[in-house]
Structure formats: C-alpha cells, structure tokens
Amino acid sequence: MKCPFCGHLDDKVVDSRSKREGAATRRRRECLNCGERFTTCEYIEAAPLVILKSDGYNESFDRGKLKQGIVIALAKRPVSIKDIDRIVTEIEEQCHGSGNQQVTSQEIGEMVMEKLKALDEVAYIRFASVYRRFKDAGEFRKELERM
C-alpha cells in the first residue's frame, strides 16, 4: 500500500476490523519509512452490473442515476435522504443478489415502483406516470383505481 504522506510502498498493519457486517475490512497501517499512520478500507469487488435498456443498448449500473430518478419522484415529499439511500441500496443489492450480471431496465423500474408504493403513494404515481408513459388522464385514473 502506498503511503499517502511520503509515497513509500512498505507498511505494516497495526489494526484490522470488520466493517459493514463483514462486507468490508478497515485496516490501520503504519508506514515503515516515515512512521505516519493511515487507514484503508477493503471491499469485495463485485462483478459489474449491466443494465439492458429497452432500446437494446447496454449501460453500466449507475447508482447516482437511480437515486436521481427516485429523488425527482419524491420532490417536495416528506421523505428523508436516508430513506432514499436505503431504497437505492436495497435495489442495488437485489440486482446483485439475482446472480445475473445483466438486469433489464424494466426490472429495475418495477423494483423502484414497488419501493415507492410502500413508501409514498404520491411519489409512486409520479414515477409510474413517467415510467409507464401515461398518455392521458384516463390512464392516470386507471392506475389510481388499481391502488
């Protein structure tokens, strides 16, 4: 590990602790050259997740893009950023947990709608109206009646 203070490549591990329920390891290190201490965090590298878009193109999973779509649906709603981050994490874990490296955008859209429906019905309708491309008020009414 390269020392962030002097750039030397040799260090010793002073302390190791499990973090995030075993999903990461925090290591406290000491540079053998300058003696400064620094912390590193090791994570298991998951295989990249690819999203198959409705137009047939592939796109890398983008946590930020998913979060932005949820934030827009929840605009001016009484929902915390912590709840939004939890939803994004749950969807990401569900995608990785499926065992497939490729997930369709439709599957992700359905996951988002399921989470929003349980969290905030107004946000659910907002998201559904864009996701399902409602063409008129009649389609909007049908979705409200199904709820």
C-alpha positions in Angstrom: 0.0 0.0 0.0 1.4 3.4 -1.0 1.8 5.8 1.9 -0.3 9.0 1.3 2.4 11.0 3.2 5.7 10.0 1.6 4.8 7.6 -1.2 6.8 4.7 0.3 5.4 1.3 -0.6 6.1 -0.7 2.6 3.9 -0.5 5.6 2.7 -2.7 8.5 -0.9 -3.4 9.5 -1.4 -2.1 13.1 -5.1 -3.0 13.4 -7.9 -4.7 11.4 -11.6 -4.6 12.0 -14.6 -5.9 10.2 -16.9 -3.2 8.9 -20.5 -3.2 7.4 -21.4 -6.6 8.7 -18.4 -8.2 7.2 -18.7 -6.6 3.8 -15.6 -4.6 4.3 -12.4 -4.6 6.4 -10.9 -1.5 7.9 -7.1 -1.6 8.3 -5.0 0.9 10.3 -1.5 1.0 8.7 1.9 2.5 9.6 4.4 3.5 7.0 7.8 1.8 7.6 9.6 4.8 6.1 8.1 7.9 7.7 6.1 6.3 10.6 2.8 8.1 9.8 -0.4 6.1 10.2 -3.3 5.9 7.8 -6.5 4.0 7.3 -7.6 1.8 4.4 -10.8 0.1 3.7 -11.1 -3.1 1.7 -14.3 -4.2 -0.1 -15.2 -7.3 -2.0 -15.2 -6.3 -5.7 -18.5 -7.4 -7.2 -18.8 -8.2 -10.8 -20.0 -5.1 -12.7 -23.8 -4.9 -13.2 -25.1 -4.2 -16.7 -28.5 -2.7 -17.4 -30.2 -3.8 -20.6 -32.2 -0.8 -21.8 -35.5 -1.0 -23.7 -33.8 0.2 -26.9 -31.5 -2.8 -26.8 -28.4 -1.0 -25.6 -26.4 -1.9 -22.5 -25.4 0.5 -19.8 -23.4 0.1 -16.6 -25.4 0.3 -13.5 -25.3 3.9 -12.2 -26.3 4.3 -8.6 -26.4 8.0 -9.0 -28.8 7.9 -11.9 -31.1 5.5 -10.0 -31.0 7.8 -7.0 -31.7 10.9 -9.1 -34.9 9.3 -10.6 -36.1 8.5 -7.1 -35.3 12.0 -5.8 -37.3 13.5 -8.7 -40.3 11.3 -7.9 -40.0 12.3 -4.2 -39.6 16.0 -4.8 -41.4 18.1 -2.1 -42.5 14.9 -0.3 -41.7 14.3 3.4 -39.1 11.6 2.8 -35.5 11.7 4.1 -32.3 11.3 2.1 -31.6 8.4 4.4 -34.8 6.6 3.2 -33.8 7.3 -0.5 -30.3 5.9 0.0 -31.8 2.8 1.7 -34.1 2.2 -1.3 -31.2 2.6 -3.8 -29.0 0.2 -1.7 -31.9 -2.3 -1.5 -32.4 -2.2 -5.3 -28.7 -2.5 -6.0 -28.4 -5.5 -3.6 -31.4 -7.1 -5.1 -29.9 -6.8 -8.6 -26.5 -8.2 -7.5 -28.3 -10.9 -5.5 -30.1 -12.1 -8.5 -27.0 -13.9 -9.7 -27.2 -12.3 -13.1 -24.7 -9.7 -14.3 -27.4 -8.2 -16.5 -30.7 -6.8 -15.4 -33.3 -5.1 -17.6 -34.3 -1.5 -17.0 -37.9 -2.8 -16.8 -37.0 -5.0 -13.8 -35.3 -2.0 -12.1 -38.4 0.2 -12.9 -40.7 -2.4 -11.3 -38.4 -2.6 -8.2 -38.5 1.2 -7.8 -42.3 1.3 -8.2 -42.7 -1.4 -5.5 -40.4 0.5 -3.1 -42.1 3.8 -3.8 -45.6 2.4 -3.4 -44.7 1.2 0.1 -43.0 4.5 1.0 -45.1 7.3 -0.6 -48.1 6.8 -2.9 -47.7 10.3 -4.5 -44.1 9.5 -5.5 -45.3 6.1 -6.8 -47.8 7.8 -9.1 -45.3 10.4 -10.3 -42.8 7.7 -11.1 -45.4 5.4 -12.7 -46.7 8.2 -14.9 -43.2 8.7 -16.4 -42.1 5.0 -16.3 -45.3 3.7 -17.9 -45.7 6.7 -20.2 -49.2 7.6 -19.4 -50.7 9.3 -22.5 -53.8 10.8 -21.0 -55.8 11.3 -17.7 -57.7 8.1 -18.3 -54.5 6.0 -17.9 -53.7 8.0 -14.8 -57.1 7.3 -13.3 -56.8 3.6 -14.0 -53.6 3.5 -12.1 -55.1 5.3 -9.2 -58.1 2.9 -9.1 -55.7 -0.1 -9.1 -54.1 1.3 -6.0 
